[in-house]
Amino acid sequence: MDVRNLEGKVALVTGAASGIGKATALALARRGADLVLCDVDEPGLEATASAIRGLGRQVLYQRVDVSSRHEMRAFAEAVHQRHAALDLLINNAGVGLGASFRDTPLEDWDWIIGINLMGVVHGCHFFLPPMIARGQGGHVVNVSSAAGYVATEPLCAYATTKFAVLGFSEALREELERYGIGVTAVCPGIINTPITRRARLRGAGATEEARQRMVAFYERRNYTPERVAENILKAVQRNRAVAPISPEAWVLYYLKRSSPGLLRKVNRWLARAAGAASD
C-alpha cells in the first residue's frame, strides 16, 4: 500500500489514546487519511480525536474494550454504517504484565490473552470481511513485540501473547495475499510508552519503586512512539511480513535466525539491563 498520500483512505487504530496508537493515528492523518479510533481511555481517545480534527481530517471514535467480542461487533457495525470498508487496519491495543509463570494467576492469563491476542483476532474478524468483499486490497498491521520472537524473563504470559500475534499474522498473510491485502507483524523493542506505567507486576519484586525504576529505564532509552509510527508506515509501504522496530529488536531478530547461542547471551544481557530497573 502506498502510504505517502492517503487522501480518501480510511484507517482504524485500536489503542489510540496514547503511545504507539496515538502516534500512528496522527501520522496517518498527516498523510491525508480519515481515522477510526477506539480505546478504553476515553479522555485520551478524545484528545487524539481532537488532534486529528485539528489536522483537517475526519475521525470516528468510540470507547471499546477490544477483548469483548460484543463491544467489537457493535463497534464494527457503527463503523460500517459510515465506511463500507477500511483501507488500513492497525490492531495496536495491548497491555503489559511483568511476572514469572509461577507468579501469574489464571485471571491475569485471561486478561492479557483477551486484550493482546483476542483483541487482534476480534479486529480481524469484524473488519476484514468487508475489506475482502470490496476487492480493492488493503493492509493489516498487528502489533506484536520483540518479545514475540525472543522471550525474556519475567515476561512469560506477555511473550506468549506476542508470539501468538506474530504466528497469527504470518498465517493470515498467506491467506490474504490472494485478495491483495498485506499483513505486517510489527515487533517493537524497548519503546518509551505509557505501557510501563500501567503494566501489572507480580511477584516479590512487584513494588511501586520497581515500577518507577522500569519507567526511568524506558525513558532513558527514549525510543519514541513517533519513531515507531514512522517505521510502521515504512513497513506497510514495503509490505513487510515482519517489522522489528528499534536497534535491539533488529539485533535479536537476526540473531534468532542466524546465531541462537549468541542470541541467548544478548537476550540475557538485555534482561539484566531491564531487570536493573525492576529488581
For each residue, the residues with C-beta under 8 A, 3 or more apart:
1: 87 88 137 138 139 182 236 237 239
2: 5 237
3: 6 28 31 233 236 237
4: 31 237
5: 2 31 32
6: 3 9 11 28 31 32 33 87 88
7: 32 33
8: 32
9: 6 32 33 34 87 88
10: 33 34 35 36 83 85 86 87 88
11: 6 25 28 33 34 35 36 86 87 88 89 90
12: 35 36 37 38 79 86 88 89 90 123 127
13: 16 21 24 25 28 35 36 37 38 90 92
14: 21 37 38 39 64 66 90 91 92 93 119 123
15: 18 19 20 21 38 39 66 92 93 94
16: 13 21 22 24 25 35 37 38 39 45 48 61 92
17: 21 22 39 40 41 42 43 44 45 47 48
18: 15 21 22 39 41 44 48 193 194
19: 15 22 23 191 193 194 195 225
20: 15 23 24 92 143 188 191 193 225 228 229 232
21: 13 14 15 16 17 18 24 25 37 39 48 90 92 93
22: 16 17 18 19 25 26 44 48 225
23: 19 20 26 27 224 225 226 228 229
24: 13 16 20 21 27 28 90 92 225 228 229 232 233
25: 11 13 16 21 22 28 29 35 37 48 52
26: 22 23 29 30 48 51 52 55 229
27: 23 24 30 31 226 229 230 232 233
28: 3 6 11 13 24 25 31 33 35 88 233
29: 25 26 32 33 34 35 51 52 55 57 59
30: 26 27 55
31: 3 4 5 6 27 28 233
32: 5 6 7 8 9 29 57
33: 6 7 9 10 11 28 29 57 87 88
34: 9 10 11 29 57 58 59
35: 10 11 12 13 16 25 28 29 49 52 57 58 59 60 61
36: 10 11 12 13 59 60 61 79 83 86
37: 12 13 14 16 21 25 45 48 49 52 59 60 61 62
38: 12 13 14 15 16 45 61 62 63 64 66 75 93
39: 14 15 16 17 18 21 42 44 45 48 63 64 93
40: 17 63 64 65
41: 17 18 44 45
42: 17 39 45 46 63
43: 17 46 47
44: 17 18 22 39 41 47 48
45: 16 17 37 38 39 41 42 48 49 61 63
46: 42 43 49 50 61
47: 17 43 44 50 51
48: 16 17 18 21 22 25 26 37 39 44 45 51 52 61
49: 35 37 45 46 52 53 59 61
50: 46 47 53 54
51: 26 29 47 48 54 55
52: 25 26 29 35 37 48 49 55 57 59
53: 49 50 56 57 58 59
54: 50 51
55: 26 29 30 51 52
56: 53
57: 29 32 33 34 35 52 53
58: 34 35 53
59: 29 34 35 36 37 49 52 53
60: 35 36 37 78 79 82 83
61: 16 35 36 37 38 45 46 48 49
62: 37 38 75 78
63: 38 39 40 42 45
64: 14 38 39 40 68 71 72 75
65: 40 68 71
66: 14 15 38 71 72 91 93 115 118 119 122 123
67: 111 114 115 118 119 122
68: 64 65 71 72 122
69: 72 73 118 122 125
70: 73 74
71: 64 65 66 68 74 75
72: 64 66 68 69 75 76 122 123 125 126
73: 69 70 76 77 126
74: 70 71 77 78
75: 38 62 64 71 72 78 79 126
76: 72 73 79 80 126 127
77: 73 74 80 81
78: 60 62 74 75 81 82
79: 12 36 60 75 76 82 83 86 127
80: 76 77 83 84 85 130
81: 77 78
82: 60 78 79
83: 10 36 60 79 80 86
84: 80 130 134
85: 10 80 130 131 133 134 136 138
86: 10 11 12 36 79 83 89 127 130 131 138
87: 1 6 9 10 11 33 131 136 138 139
88: 1 6 9 10 11 12 28 33 138 139 140 141 236
89: 11 12 86 123 124 127 128 131 138 139 140 141
90: 11 12 13 14 21 24 140 141 143 232
91: 14 66 119 120 123 124 140 141 142 143
92: 13 14 15 16 20 21 24 141 143
93: 14 15 21 38 39 66 115 119
94: 15 115 116 119 143 161 195
95: 111 112 115 116 195 198 199 200
96: 158 195 196 198 199 200
97: 104 108 111 112 155 157 158 199 200 201 202
98: 154 155 158 199 200 201 202 206 214 278
99: 103 104 108 154 156 157 200 201 202 203 206
100: 103 104 153 154 156 202 203
101: 104 156 157
102:
103: 99 100 154 202 203 206
104: 97 99 100 101 108 109 156 157 202
105: 108 109 202
106: 109 110
107: 110 111
108: 97 99 104 105 111 112 157 200 202
109: 104 105 106 112 113 157
110: 106 107 113 114
111: 67 95 97 107 108 114 115 200
112: 95 97 108 109 115 116 157 158 161
113: 109 110 116 117 118 157 160 161
114: 67 110 111 117 118 119
115: 66 67 93 94 95 111 112 118 119
116: 94 95 112 113 119 120 158 161 162 165
117: 113 114 120 121 161 164 165 168
118: 66 67 69 113 114 115 121 122
119: 14 66 67 91 93 94 114 115 116 122 123
120: 91 116 117 123 124 142 165 168
121: 117 118 124 125 168
122: 66 67 68 69 72 118 119 125 126
123: 12 14 66 72 89 91 119 120 126 127
124: 89 91 120 121 127 128 140 142 172
125: 69 72 121 122 128
126: 72 73 75 76 122 123 129
127: 12 76 79 86 89 123 124 130 131
128: 89 124 125 131 132 140 176 181
129: 126 132 133
130: 80 84 85 86 127 133 134
131: 85 86 87 89 127 128 134 138 179 181
132: 128 129 135 176 179 181
133: 85 129 130
134: 84 85 130 131
135: 132 179
136: 85 87 180
137: 1 179 180 181 182
138: 1 85 86 87 88 89 131 180 181 182
139: 1 87 88 89 181 182 183 184 236 239
140: 88 89 90 91 124 128 169 172 176 181 182 183 184
141: 88 89 90 91 92 183 184 186 232 235 236
142: 91 120 124 165 168 169 172 183 184 185 186
143: 20 90 91 92 94 165 186 188
144: 148 162 163 165 166 169 185 186 187
145: 148 158 159 162 165 187 188 189
146: 149 150 187 188 189 244 246 248 249 252 253
147: 150 151 152 155 158 159 162 163
148: 144 145 159 162 163 165 166 185 187
149: 146 163 166 187 252 253 256
150: 146 147 252 256 263 267
151: 147 155 156 159 163
152: 147 155 159 267 270 271 274
153: 100 156 271
154: 98 99 100 103 203
155: 97 98 147 151 152 158 159
156: 99 100 101 104 151 153 159 160
157: 97 99 101 104 108 109 112 113 160 161
158: 96 97 98 112 116 145 147 155 161 162
159: 145 147 148 151 152 155 156 162 163
160: 113 156 157 163 164
161: 94 112 113 116 117 157 158 164 165
162: 116 144 145 147 148 158 159 165 166 187
163: 144 147 148 149 151 159 160 166 167
164: 117 160 161 167 168
165: 116 117 120 142 143 144 145 148 161 162 168 169 185
166: 144 148 149 162 163 169 170 185 187 242
167: 163 164 170 171
168: 117 120 121 142 164 165 171 172
169: 140 142 144 165 166 172 173 183 184 185 241 242
170: 166 167 173 174 183 185 241 242
171: 167 168 174 175
172: 124 140 142 168 169 175 176 183
173: 169 170 176 177 182 183 184 241
174: 170 171 177
175: 171 172 178
176: 128 132 140 172 173 179 181 182 183
177: 173 174 180 181 182
178: 175
179: 131 132 135 137 176
180: 136 137 138 177
181: 128 131 132 137 138 139 140 176 177
182: 1 137 138 139 140 173 176 177 236 239
183: 139 140 141 142 169 170 172 173 176 241
184: 139 140 141 142 169 173 232 235 236 239 240 241 242 243
185: 142 144 148 165 166 169 170 241 242 243
186: 141 142 143 144 228 231 232 235 243 245
187: 144 145 146 148 149 162 166 242 243 244 245 249 253
188: 20 143 145 146 191 228 245 246 249
189: 145 146 223 244 245 246 247 248 249 252
190: 217 218 221 223 246 248 274
191: 19 20 188 218 221 223 224 225 228 245 246
192: 218 219 221 222 223 224 225
193: 18 19 20 196 218 225
194: 18 19 197 198
195: 19 94 95 96 198 199
196: 96 193 199 211 214 215 218
197: 194 211 215
198: 95 96 194 195
199: 95 96 97 98 195 196 211
200: 95 96 97 98 99 108 111
201: 97 98 99 205 206 207 210 211 278
202: 97 98 99 100 103 104 105 108 206
203: 99 100 103 154 206
204:
205: 201 210 278 279
206: 98 99 103 201 202 203 210
207: 201 210 211
208: 211 212
209: 212 213
210: 201 205 206 207 213 214 277 278 279
211: 196 197 199 201 207 208 214 215 278
212: 208 209 215 216
213: 209 210 216 217 276 277 278
214: 98 196 210 211 217 218 274 277 278
215: 196 197 211 212 218 219 277
216: 212 213 219 220 277
217: 190 213 214 220 221 273 274 276 277 278
218: 190 191 192 193 196 214 215 221 222 277
219: 192 215 216 222
220: 216 217
221: 190 191 192 217 218
222: 192 218 219
223: 189 190 191 192 227 228 246
224: 23 191 192 227 228
225: 19 20 22 23 24 191 192 193 228 229
226: 23 27 229 230
227: 223 224 230 231 245
228: 20 23 24 186 188 191 223 224 225 231 232 245 246
229: 20 23 24 26 27 225 226 232 233
230: 27 226 227 233 234
231: 186 227 228 234 235 243 245
232: 20 24 27 90 141 184 186 228 229 235 236 243 245
233: 3 24 27 28 31 229 230 236 237
234: 230 231 237 238 243
235: 141 184 186 231 232 238 240 243
236: 1 3 88 139 141 182 184 232 233 239 240
237: 1 2 3 4 233 234
238: 234 235
239: 1 139 182 184 236
240: 184 235 236 243
241: 169 170 173 183 184 185
242: 166 169 170 184 185 187 253
243: 184 185 186 187 231 232 234 235 240
244: 146 187 189 249 250 252 253
245: 186 187 188 189 191 227 228 231 232 249
246: 146 188 189 190 191 223 228 249 250
247: 189 250 251
248: 146 189 190 251 252 270
249: 146 187 188 189 244 245 246 252 253
250: 244 246 247 253 254
251: 247 248 254 255 266
252: 146 149 150 189 244 248 249 255 256 263 266 267 270
253: 146 149 187 242 244 249 250 256 257
254: 250 251 257 258
255: 251 252 258 259 260 262 263 266
256: 149 150 252 253 260 263
257: 253 254
258: 254 255
259: 255 262 263
260: 255 256 263 264
261: 264 265
262: 255 259 265 266
263: 150 252 255 256 259 260 266 267
264: 260 261 267 268
265: 261 262 268 269
266: 251 252 255 262 263 269 270
267: 150 152 252 263 264 270 271
268: 264 265 271 272
269: 265 266 272 273
270: 152 248 252 266 267 273 274
271: 152 153 267 268 274 275
272: 268 269 275 276
273: 217 269 270 276 277
274: 152 190 214 217 270 271 277 278
275: 271 272 278 279
276: 213 217 272 273 279
277: 210 213 214 215 216 217 218 273 274
278: 98 201 205 210 211 213 214 217 274 275
279: 205 210 275 276
